[in-house]
């Protein structure tokens, strides 16, 4: 899925490197961010708070889902805070 997005970005002239190389660079960064959020709940809460203030960063539904996931990660026992997306 990531590679498909990067191929479209390259076709639109928005990527300066080969899509495969970009994917190889992006994936480890994503893993690092995910591990950081899982191991440092305060970071997840801070990111969720930032996204709540800027819903246009990803688009409404995407931001709501990400905030829900971040709240779930930041809450002991994994119980989400607040209302689930669309609820």
C-alpha positions in Angstrom: 0.0 0.0 0.0 2.8 2.4 0.9 4.6 1.7 -2.3 1.4 2.3 -4.4 1.1 5.8 -2.8 4.7 6.6 -3.4 4.5 5.5 -7.0 1.5 7.9 -7.5 3.6 10.6 -5.8 6.5 10.0 -8.1 4.2 10.1 -11.1 2.9 13.5 -10.0 6.5 14.8 -9.6 6.2 15.0 -5.8 9.0 12.4 -5.0 12.7 13.1 -5.5 13.8 9.5 -5.0 12.8 6.1 -6.4 9.5 4.9 -4.7 11.2 1.7 -3.4 14.0 3.7 -1.8 11.4 6.0 -0.3 9.5 3.1 1.1 12.6 1.6 2.6 13.3 4.9 4.4 9.7 5.5 5.5 8.9 2.1 7.0 11.7 2.1 9.7 10.6 5.6 10.7 7.0 4.4 11.0 8.1 1.5 13.2 10.1 3.8 15.4 7.2 6.2 15.8 4.8 3.3 16.6 7.2 1.8 19.2 7.7 5.3 20.7 4.0 5.8 21.0 3.4 2.4 22.6 6.2 2.8 25.1 5.6 6.5 26.0 1.9 7.1 26.5 2.4 10.8 27.2 3.8 11.2 23.7 0.6 9.6 22.3 -1.5 12.0 24.4 0.4 15.0 23.2 0.1 14.0 19.6 -3.6 13.3 20.0 -4.1 16.8 21.6 -2.2 18.4 18.7 -4.3 16.6 16.1 -7.5 17.5 17.9 -6.5 21.2 17.4 -5.7 20.7 13.8 -8.2 18.3 12.3 -7.4 19.4 8.7 -3.9 17.8 9.0 -5.2 14.4 7.7 -8.9 15.0 7.1 -11.7 14.7 9.5 -12.3 10.9 9.5 -8.6 10.0 9.4 -7.8 12.4 12.2 -10.7 11.1 14.3 -9.4 7.5 13.9 -5.8 8.4 14.6 -6.8 10.3 17.7 -8.9 7.3 18.9 -5.9 5.0 18.4 -3.6 7.4 20.2 -6.0 7.6 23.1 -6.2 3.9 23.2 -2.4 3.6 23.3 -2.1 6.2 26.0 -4.7 4.7 28.3 -3.7 2.0 30.8 -5.3 -1.3 29.8 -6.0 0.0 26.3 -9.4 1.4 27.1 -10.0 4.4 24.8 -10.8 7.8 26.2 -13.9 9.5 25.0 -16.1 8.5 22.1 -14.9 6.2 19.4 -14.8 7.6 15.9 -18.2 7.9 14.4 -19.8 7.3 17.7 
